[in-house]
Amino acid sequence: MTLDKAESWLDKTLHYRFSDAGLFAQALTHRSATGRNNERLEFLGDAVLDFVISDAVFRLRPDADEGDLSKLRSSLVKDTSLAELAVELGIGDHLILGSGERKTGGHRRESILADALEAIFGAVYLDSGFDAAKAVIDRVFEQRLETLPDAEDLRDPKTRIQEWLQARKLSLPAYDLVSVSGKDHRQKFVVSCTVSELSQTTEGESTSRRKAEQRAARQMLKILSGEAP
């Protein structure tokens, strides 16, 4: 990776050019590499990002309470979301990694990608101030803010089913392990969710039992809300 190539990428994707190229290089440098790494910039960028996104969801959801605003913010700034954005932007192609991380696919590692994105936000803040950092963050999150879900949709589906059934004085659902397949490091779990009093059963499949339960619960919610036959 050359810094010139990375600068061209940043200009094209986020319409920003650093006055201090050293800050940009540092933002892309993982602690496994030699030289100044991006941990301090990630710390700063995390704080700037939290404020900008808090302000955005506050304005976009004027009737939401503090709990719902927190859920909305968390859905946007959690590591998995940041890593997805980093992949979409192509940050992994420009990371500066130590040889060990390069060999083990560090440019695809979720935590490394998320930290690098936050480090870029922190570096922009130091390079040009808050307004510039906000403009970059707004550009990165533009689509997700335009399609911001209702806070209700972010709640745990198992909890939502439980509340739905309790409100109607119905028994709680039963979750049963249907099958486990695959090798130890790549297992596939299938779990059923049954609401016996309504004669409804759904199934969910994932790489862990907990995730499979959540998927089965999500399918059950669609039935309970009338979205599925």
Buried (B, 14 or more C-beta within 10 A) or exposed (E): BEBEEBBEBBEEBBEBEBEEBEBBBBBBBBEBBEEBBBEEBBEBBBEBBBBBBBEBBBEEBEEBEEEBBBBBBBBBBEBEBBBBBBBEBEBBEBBBBBEEBBEEEBBEBBEBBBBBBBBBBBBBBBBBEEEBBBBBBEBBBEEBBEEBEEBEEEEEBBEBBBEBBEEEEEEEBEBEEEEEEEEEEEEBBBBBBBBEEBEBBBBBBBEEBEBBBBBBBBBBBEBBEEEEE
